[in-house]
Amino acid sequence: MATDAKKKVSELFNVSNVKKEQEQMLEMLLRRQDCIAVLPTGYGKSLPYQMLVPVRREMKTSDMNCKIIVCSPLMALMRDQCERLNSIPGIRAVYKG
């Protein structure tokens, strides 16, 4: 991941280091490739999807109207992630359950 993208992720998401698997996921998503990650609970699988829009904007590889749909079986997780994402300028998140 480019240095400017890492800086943007660090600023927006308060993440000091992106894990190798998260970076691999994000790179695949940036190349518009399908991606599946089977990793332990709490590993941070959601972060690459959350990072995608701000990173693409920073890299100027996307229009400003990107949309990402994430399906989750847990209402509490959806609510928590939407609250976290809505605290980031330029991102709007909603959930329906």
DSSP file (Angstrom, degrees, kcal/mol; ACC not computed):
  #  RESIDUE AA STRUCTURE BP1 BP2  ACC     N-H-->O    O-->H-N    N-H-->O    O-->H-N    TCO  KAPPA ALPHA  PHI   PSI    X-CA   Y-CA   Z-CA
    1    1 A M              0   0    0      0, 0.0     5,-0.0     0, 0.0    22,-0.0   0.000 360.0 360.0 360.0 139.2    0.0    0.0    0.0
    2    2 A A     >  -     0   0    0      1,-0.1     4,-2.3     4,-0.0     5,-0.2  -0.236 360.0-116.4 -64.9 153.1    1.3    3.4   -0.9
    3    3 A T  H  > S+     0   0    0      1,-0.2     4,-2.4     2,-0.2     5,-0.2   0.880 114.8  52.9 -59.1 -41.7    2.6    5.7    1.9
    4    4 A D  H  > S+     0   0    0      1,-0.2     4,-2.0     2,-0.2    -1,-0.2   0.872 109.8  49.2 -64.8 -35.5   -0.1    8.3    1.4
    5    5 A A  H  > S+     0   0    0      2,-0.2     4,-2.4     1,-0.2    -2,-0.2   0.910 110.4  50.1 -68.5 -42.0   -2.8    5.7    1.6
    6    6 A K  H  X S+     0   0    0     -4,-2.3     4,-2.4     1,-0.2    -2,-0.2   0.894 110.2  51.0 -62.4 -39.4   -1.2    4.3    4.9
    7    7 A K  H  X S+     0   0    0     -4,-2.4     4,-2.4     2,-0.2    -1,-0.2   0.916 109.9  49.4 -64.1 -42.8   -1.1    7.8    6.3
    8    8 A K  H  X S+     0   0    0     -4,-2.0     4,-2.7     2,-0.2     5,-0.3   0.908 111.3  49.2 -63.2 -42.8   -4.8    8.4    5.4
    9    9 A V  H  X S+     0   0    0     -4,-2.4     4,-2.6     1,-0.2     6,-0.5   0.924 111.3  49.9 -61.6 -44.8   -5.8    5.1    7.1
   10   10 A S  H  X S+     0   0    0     -4,-2.4     4,-1.0     1,-0.2     5,-0.3   0.909 114.4  44.8 -60.7 -43.6   -3.8    6.0   10.2
   11   11 A E  H  < S+     0   0    0     -4,-2.4    -2,-0.2     2,-0.2    -1,-0.2   0.942 120.7  36.6 -66.0 -49.8   -5.4    9.4   10.4
   12   12 A L  H  < S+     0   0    0     -4,-2.7    -2,-0.2     1,-0.2    -3,-0.2   0.868 128.5  30.0 -75.8 -38.0   -9.0    8.3    9.8
   13   13 A F  H  < S-     0   0    0     -4,-2.6    -1,-0.2    -5,-0.3    -3,-0.2   0.387  96.5-124.0-108.7   2.5   -9.1    5.0   11.6
   14   14 A N     <  +     0   0    0     -4,-1.0     2,-0.5    -5,-0.3    -4,-0.2   0.917  60.3 147.2  54.1  46.7   -6.6    5.5   14.4
   15   15 A V        -     0   0    0     -6,-0.5    -1,-0.2    -5,-0.3    -2,-0.1  -0.963  34.3-170.3-116.6 121.6   -4.7    2.5   13.2
   16   16 A S  S    S+     0   0    0     -2,-0.5     2,-0.4     1,-0.3    -1,-0.1   0.878  76.3  20.4 -80.3 -37.3   -0.9    2.5   13.7
   17   17 A N        -     0   0    0     -7,-0.1     2,-0.5     0, 0.0    -1,-0.3  -0.997  67.2-143.8-136.2 133.6   -0.2   -0.6   11.6
   18   18 A V        -     0   0    0     -2,-0.4   -12,-0.0    -3,-0.1    -8,-0.0  -0.824  32.3-119.1 -91.6 130.1   -2.2   -2.4    9.0
   19   19 A K     >  -     0   0    0     -2,-0.5     4,-2.6     1,-0.1     5,-0.2  -0.302  22.2-112.0 -68.0 153.9   -1.8   -6.2    9.3
   20   20 A K  H  > S+     0   0    0      1,-0.2     4,-2.3     2,-0.2     5,-0.2   0.894 118.2  48.6 -53.5 -45.8   -0.3   -8.1    6.3
   21   21 A E  H  > S+     0   0    0      2,-0.2     4,-2.3     1,-0.2    -1,-0.2   0.865 110.1  51.6 -66.6 -36.3   -3.6   -9.8    5.6
   22   22 A Q  H  > S+     0   0    0      2,-0.2     4,-2.6     1,-0.2    -1,-0.2   0.911 110.5  48.9 -64.9 -42.1   -5.6   -6.6    5.8
   23   23 A E  H  X S+     0   0    0     -4,-2.6     4,-2.6     2,-0.2    -2,-0.2   0.900 110.5  50.8 -64.7 -40.6   -3.2   -4.9    3.3
   24   24 A Q  H  X S+     0   0    0     -4,-2.3     4,-2.1    -5,-0.2    -2,-0.2   0.916 111.3  48.5 -62.7 -42.7   -3.5   -7.9    1.0
   25   25 A M  H  X S+     0   0    0     -4,-2.3     4,-2.5     2,-0.2    -2,-0.2   0.940 112.3  48.2 -61.4 -47.3   -7.3   -7.7    1.1
   26   26 A L  H  X S+     0   0    0     -4,-2.6     4,-2.7     1,-0.2    -2,-0.2   0.902 109.7  52.4 -62.1 -42.0   -7.3   -3.9    0.5
   27   27 A E  H  X S+     0   0    0     -4,-2.6     4,-1.4     2,-0.2    -1,-0.2   0.901 110.5  48.2 -62.1 -40.4   -4.9   -4.3   -2.5
   28   28 A M  H  <>S+     0   0    0     -4,-2.1     5,-2.8     2,-0.2    -2,-0.2   0.925 112.2  48.9 -64.3 -43.6   -7.2   -6.9   -4.0
   29   29 A L  H ><5S+     0   0    0     -4,-2.5     3,-1.5     1,-0.2    -2,-0.2   0.888 108.1  53.9 -63.3 -38.8  -10.2   -4.6   -3.5
   30   30 A L  H 3<5S+     0   0    0     -4,-2.7    -1,-0.2     1,-0.3    -2,-0.2   0.818 108.5  49.6 -64.6 -29.8   -8.4   -1.7   -5.0
   31   31 A R  T 3<5S-     0   0    0     -4,-1.4    -1,-0.3    -3,-0.2    -2,-0.2   0.377 118.2-117.4 -87.1   4.3   -7.7   -3.9   -8.1
   32   32 A R  T < 5 +     0   0    0     -3,-1.5     2,-0.3     1,-0.2    -3,-0.2   0.839  65.3 146.8  62.2  35.9  -11.5   -4.7   -8.1
   33   33 A Q      < -     0   0    0     -5,-2.8    -1,-0.2    -6,-0.1    -2,-0.1  -0.746  55.7-103.2 -98.8 149.5  -10.8   -8.4   -7.5
   34   34 A D        -     0   0    0     -2,-0.3     2,-0.4    -3,-0.1    -1,-0.1  -0.403  43.6-169.3 -65.9 149.2  -13.0  -10.7   -5.5
   35   35 A C        -     0   0    0     -2,-0.1     2,-0.4     2,-0.0   -10,-0.0  -0.995  18.1-177.7-147.4 134.6  -11.6  -11.4   -2.0
   36   36 A I        -     0   0    0     -2,-0.4     2,-0.5     2,-0.0    -2,-0.0  -1.000   8.5-167.5-131.2 136.5  -12.5  -13.8    0.8
   37   37 A A        -     0   0    0     -2,-0.4     2,-0.8     2,-0.1     8,-0.0  -0.977   8.6-167.7-128.0 120.6  -10.7  -13.8    4.1
   38   38 A V        +     0   0    0     -2,-0.5    -2,-0.0     7,-0.0     0, 0.0  -0.874  35.6 142.7-107.0  98.5  -11.0  -16.6    6.6
   39   39 A L        -     0   0    0     -2,-0.8     3,-0.1     1,-0.1     4,-0.1  -0.883  53.0 -78.6-135.1 161.8   -9.4  -15.1    9.7
   40   40 A P    >   -     0   0    0      0, 0.0     3,-1.8     0, 0.0     4,-0.3  -0.144  57.3 -85.8 -62.5 156.4  -10.2  -15.3   13.5
   41   41 A T  T 3  S+     0   0    0      1,-0.3     0, 0.0     2,-0.1     0, 0.0  -0.368 117.0  21.8 -57.3 135.7  -12.9  -13.3   15.2
   42   42 A G  T 3  S+     0   0    0     -3,-0.1    -1,-0.3    -2,-0.1     0, 0.0   0.514  86.2 120.2  82.8   4.6  -11.6   -9.9   16.1
   43   43 A Y  S <  S-     0   0    0     -3,-1.8    -2,-0.1    -4,-0.1    -1,-0.0   0.804  86.5-104.5 -72.8 -29.1   -8.8  -10.0   13.6
   44   44 A G    >   +     0   0    0     -4,-0.3     3,-0.5    -5,-0.1   -25,-0.1   0.734  64.4 151.7 108.9  34.5  -10.0   -6.9   11.7
   45   45 A K  T 3  S+     0   0    0     -5,-0.2     4,-0.5     1,-0.2    -4,-0.0   0.798  72.1  57.4 -66.8 -27.8  -11.5   -8.3    8.6
   46   46 A S  T >> S+     0   0    0      1,-0.2     4,-2.0     2,-0.1     3,-0.6   0.789  88.1  77.2 -73.2 -27.4  -13.9   -5.4    8.3
   47   47 A L  H <> S+     0   0    0     -3,-0.5     4,-2.6     1,-0.2     5,-0.2   0.871  87.6  55.0 -57.1 -44.7  -11.2   -2.7    8.2
   48   48 A P  H 3> S+     0   0    0      0, 0.0     4,-1.2     0, 0.0    -1,-0.2   0.890 111.0  46.4 -58.3 -37.0  -10.1   -3.2    4.6
   49   49 A Y  H <> S+     0   0    0     -3,-0.6     4,-0.6    -4,-0.5    -2,-0.2   0.876 114.1  48.0 -70.1 -36.7  -13.7   -2.7    3.4
   50   50 A Q  H  < S+     0   0    0     -4,-2.0    -1,-0.2     1,-0.2     3,-0.2   0.825 113.5  48.1 -71.0 -31.3  -14.0    0.4    5.6
   51   51 A M  H  X S+     0   0    0     -4,-2.6     4,-2.6    -5,-0.2     5,-0.3   0.726  91.0  84.4 -79.0 -22.9  -10.7    1.7    4.4
   52   52 A L  H  X S+     0   0    0     -4,-1.2     4,-2.7    -5,-0.2     5,-0.2   0.882  89.4  44.2 -54.7 -51.9  -11.5    1.2    0.7
   53   53 A V  H  X S+     0   0    0     -4,-0.6     4,-2.4     1,-0.2    -1,-0.2   0.950 116.4  44.6 -64.0 -50.4  -13.4    4.4   -0.1
   54   54 A P  H  > S+     0   0    0      0, 0.0     4,-2.4     0, 0.0    -1,-0.2   0.894 115.3  49.3 -61.3 -37.3  -11.1    6.8    1.8
   55   55 A V  H  X S+     0   0    0     -4,-2.6     4,-2.5     2,-0.2    -2,-0.2   0.924 111.0  49.0 -67.5 -43.1   -8.0    5.2    0.3
   56   56 A R  H  X>S+     0   0    0     -4,-2.7     5,-2.4    -5,-0.3     6,-0.6   0.891 112.1  49.3 -63.6 -37.7   -9.4    5.3   -3.2
   57   57 A R  H ><5S+     0   0    0     -4,-2.4     3,-0.7    -5,-0.2    -1,-0.2   0.926 111.2  49.3 -65.2 -42.8  -10.2    9.0   -2.7
   58   58 A E  H 3<5S+     0   0    0     -4,-2.4    -2,-0.2     1,-0.3    -1,-0.2   0.882 114.5  44.7 -62.3 -38.5   -6.7    9.7   -1.4
   59   59 A M  H 3<5S-     0   0    0     -4,-2.5    -1,-0.3    -5,-0.1    -2,-0.2   0.519 108.2-130.6 -82.9  -5.3   -5.2    7.8   -4.4
   60   60 A K  T <<5S+     0   0    0     -3,-0.7    -3,-0.2    -4,-0.5    -4,-0.1   0.878  70.7 125.2  56.7  41.6   -7.7    9.7   -6.7
   61   61 A T      < +     0   0    0     -5,-2.4     2,-0.3    -6,-0.1    -4,-0.2   0.216  62.4  49.5-109.7  12.7   -8.8    6.4   -8.3
   62   62 A S  S    S-     0   0    0     -6,-0.6    -2,-0.1    -5,-0.1     2,-0.0  -0.992  79.9-109.8-150.2 152.9  -12.5    6.7   -7.7
   63   63 A D    >   -     0   0    0     -2,-0.3     3,-0.6     1,-0.1    -2,-0.1  -0.289  42.8-106.0 -73.3 173.1  -15.3    9.1   -8.0
   64   64 A M  T 3  S+     0   0    0      1,-0.2    -1,-0.1    -2,-0.0    -7,-0.0   0.451 107.8  71.2 -83.4   0.0  -16.8   10.5   -4.8
   65   65 A N  T 3   +     0   0    0      2,-0.1    -1,-0.2     0, 0.0    -2,-0.1  -0.107  63.0 150.9-110.9  36.6  -19.9    8.4   -4.9
   66   66 A C    <   -     0   0    0     -3,-0.6     2,-0.4   -13,-0.1   -13,-0.0  -0.359  25.5-162.9 -65.1 145.4  -18.5    4.9   -4.1
   67   67 A K        -     0   0    0      2,-0.0     2,-0.4    -2,-0.0    -2,-0.1  -0.995   8.5-170.1-132.2 140.8  -20.8    2.5   -2.3
   68   68 A I        -     0   0    0     -2,-0.4     2,-0.5     2,-0.0   -19,-0.0  -0.998   7.5-157.2-129.1 132.9  -19.9   -0.6   -0.4
   69   69 A I        -     0   0    0     -2,-0.4     2,-0.4     2,-0.0    -2,-0.0  -0.949  10.9-176.1-112.1 125.6  -22.4   -3.2    0.8
   70   70 A V        -     0   0    0     -2,-0.5     2,-0.4     2,-0.0    -2,-0.0  -0.984  11.5-152.5-121.6 129.0  -21.5   -5.4    3.7
   71   71 A C        +     0   0    0     -2,-0.4    -2,-0.0     2,-0.0     0, 0.0  -0.856  19.6 171.7-101.8 135.0  -23.8   -8.2    5.0
   72   72 A S        -     0   0    0     -2,-0.4     6,-0.0     1,-0.1    -2,-0.0  -0.999  33.1-146.5-142.7 140.3  -23.5   -9.3    8.6
   73   73 A P  S    S+     0   0    0      0, 0.0     2,-0.6     0, 0.0    -1,-0.1   0.539  80.4  82.2 -82.7  -4.4  -25.7  -11.6   10.7
   74   74 A L     >  -     0   0    0      1,-0.2     4,-2.2     2,-0.0     5,-0.2  -0.884  57.5-165.3-111.3 114.8  -25.1   -9.6   13.9
   75   75 A M  H  > S+     0   0    0     -2,-0.6     4,-2.7     1,-0.2     5,-0.2   0.902  92.4  53.8 -59.9 -43.1  -27.2   -6.4   14.5
   76   76 A A  H  > S+     0   0    0      1,-0.2     4,-2.5     2,-0.2    -1,-0.2   0.896 109.3  48.4 -61.8 -40.2  -24.9   -5.3   17.3
   77   77 A L  H  > S+     0   0    0      2,-0.2     4,-2.7     1,-0.2     5,-0.2   0.920 111.9  49.0 -65.6 -44.1  -21.9   -5.5   15.0
   78   78 A M  H  X S+     0   0    0     -4,-2.2     4,-2.4     2,-0.2    -2,-0.2   0.929 113.0  47.5 -61.0 -44.8  -23.7   -3.6   12.2
   79   79 A R  H  X S+     0   0    0     -4,-2.7     4,-2.4     2,-0.2    -2,-0.2   0.936 113.3  47.6 -62.3 -47.7  -24.7   -0.9   14.6
   80   80 A D  H  X S+     0   0    0     -4,-2.5     4,-2.3     1,-0.2    -2,-0.2   0.915 113.3  47.6 -60.9 -44.3  -21.2   -0.5   16.1
   81   81 A Q  H  X S+     0   0    0     -4,-2.7     4,-2.8     1,-0.2    -1,-0.2   0.895 111.5  50.3 -67.2 -38.6  -19.5   -0.4   12.7
   82   82 A C  H  X S+     0   0    0     -4,-2.4     4,-2.7    -5,-0.2    11,-0.2   0.914 110.3  50.2 -65.0 -41.6  -22.0    2.2   11.4
   83   83 A E  H  X S+     0   0    0     -4,-2.4     4,-0.7     2,-0.2    -2,-0.2   0.927 113.3  46.3 -61.2 -44.0  -21.5    4.4   14.5
   84   84 A R  H >< S+     0   0    0     -4,-2.3     3,-0.8     1,-0.2    -2,-0.2   0.931 114.6  46.6 -63.9 -46.0  -17.7    4.2   14.0
   85   85 A L  H >< S+     0   0    0     -4,-2.8     3,-1.9     1,-0.2     6,-0.2   0.883 106.6  57.8 -66.5 -37.9  -17.9    4.9   10.3
   86   86 A N  H 3< S+     0   0    0     -4,-2.7    -1,-0.2     1,-0.3    -2,-0.2   0.658  96.9  64.0 -68.4 -13.9  -20.3    7.8   10.7
   87   87 A S  T << S+     0   0    0     -3,-0.8    -1,-0.3    -4,-0.7    -2,-0.2   0.532  86.9  87.2 -83.2  -5.6  -17.7    9.5   13.0
   88   88 A I  S X  S-     0   0    0     -3,-1.9     3,-1.7    -4,-0.2   -76,-0.1  -0.837  89.2-114.1 -97.2 125.2  -15.3    9.7   10.0
   89   89 A P  T 3  S+     0   0    0      0, 0.0     3,-0.1     0, 0.0    -2,-0.1  -0.297  98.5  19.3 -57.8 134.8  -15.7   12.8    7.8
   90   90 A G  T 3  S+     0   0    0      1,-0.2     2,-0.4    -4,-0.1    -4,-0.1   0.470 102.9 101.2  87.0   1.8  -16.9   12.0    4.3
   91   91 A I    <   -     0   0    0     -3,-1.7     2,-0.4    -6,-0.2    -1,-0.2  -0.971  46.7-172.6-121.9 135.1  -18.3    8.6    5.1
   92   92 A R        -     0   0    0     -2,-0.4     2,-0.4    -3,-0.1    -6,-0.1  -0.994   8.2-177.1-125.0 128.2  -22.0    7.8    5.6
   93   93 A A        +     0   0    0     -2,-0.4     2,-0.3   -11,-0.2    -7,-0.1  -0.963   4.4 175.9-127.1 142.0  -23.0    4.3    6.8
   94   94 A V        -     0   0    0     -2,-0.4     2,-0.3     2,-0.0    -2,-0.0  -0.941   8.4-161.9-136.2 159.3  -26.4    2.8    7.4
   95   95 A Y        -     0   0    0     -2,-0.3     2,-0.4   -16,-0.0   -20,-0.0  -0.979   3.7-159.5-139.9 156.8  -27.7   -0.6    8.4
   96   96 A K              0   0    0     -2,-0.3    -2,-0.0     1,-0.1   -18,-0.0  -1.000 360.0 360.0-135.7 134.5  -31.0   -2.4    8.2
   97   97 A G              0   0    0     -2,-0.4    -1,-0.1   -19,-0.0   -22,-0.1   0.379 360.0 360.0-144.9 360.0  -32.0   -5.3   10.3
